[in-house]
Amino acid sequence: MVLSLPVLILLLVSGLAVYLFGIALVWRRDRLTAVFTLLLPPLALYAIAKYWGEREANPRWYLLAGLVLLGFGAAVLGGHLLDTPVSHDVDWLRSHDADEARRAASARARRARALASLVRSSGSMEIPNAVAGIAVPQHFRFIERTELVRAFGGTADAPADDTVGWLVHERVDLTTSNAWHVRVDYRGDGYVANRGLGSTDSAALLAALQQARQPAADDPLEPPQVLGFADLPTFDPITARATWVLTLARPRSQVQIVECHAARLGRKGVVLFTIEDMAAARQELCLRSVRLLAAHVQFGVGQSWTDHSRMLDRNAPYGLADLITGRYGPAKAEAAGP
């Protein structure tokens, strides 16, 4: 029942006045009983029973009426106290949590539909700005950047500026929880020299990488924590291919995952292959996949890493070690192509 505060106060005062008048009548008969009845209201039942049969100035009705009014007022007051802004906040939070859960489920469903709608192609995956292509291996299919933009444009899964597309094994269902794909990026910042990798030990590389991956203070997302190298960075100058594997831990979890990388260096930039959030038990599959795909990059005539000209070519403002640690500037918007 909802009562205004003035009415509730009037009800309590009236009940108290009636009850005290009943105690005054008891006082005329037995002062000790009156004192105990005042201090311990449940003893009013004893006084009511004791003086029930008296005809003149019987306190029983006053005590009963006072107890009823006080009890009713206390019950209403208790309801008011329980129905505080805190309880409203709790109800709102429960509703908010339910809404968040529904939105999350809806987002997962939309993402699953988007993943299922991606068109996979076979053949050669072209990277026009690199003057290169990827001869997609058997059992792999590629998903072009335009498909990713169509499916994920305006969402957190939208491709970055330097993303060329995805490469997916034909047996992988992208809508499942353990699905994986290889992201292909191209950075056309210029010739990337093998600088810093041979002269920097793995501990220093790891420290630089961890520092580069520190999230910003206002970043609401908590990225996985880099624990170390599961496979140390290596570079083959003959094939101009670098590979490395990171061990990471998911936020607030003891579960470890791996992140596999391969880089194929060219005359004007570098093609990067990345598999993220792979179970640690599948590290060999992860590394073999990025290494295989990097080996299938085919640069145009005169566009390979060994065709570099110090007089004619633009050098990237970072070396291979910086590429591995992530200490380089943002990619140019046109790097990946249209």
Secondary structure, DSSP 8 states (H G I E B T S, - for coil): ----HHHHHHHHHHHHHHHHHHHHHHHHH-HHHHHHHHH-GGGHHHHHHHTTT--SS-SHHHHHHHHHHHHHHHHHHHHHHHSSHHHHHHHHHHHHHHHHHHHHHHHHHHHHHHHHH---B-SEEEEGGGTEEEE--TTEEEEEHHHHHHHHTTSTT---TTEEEEEEETT--TTSTT---EEEEEE-SSB----STTTS-HHHHHHHHHHHT---TT------EEEEEEEEEEEETTTTEEEEEEEEE-TT---EEEEEEEEEEBSS-EEEEEEEEEEGGGHHHHHHHHHHHHHTEEE-TT-BGGG--TTT--B-SS-HHHHHHT-S----TTTT--
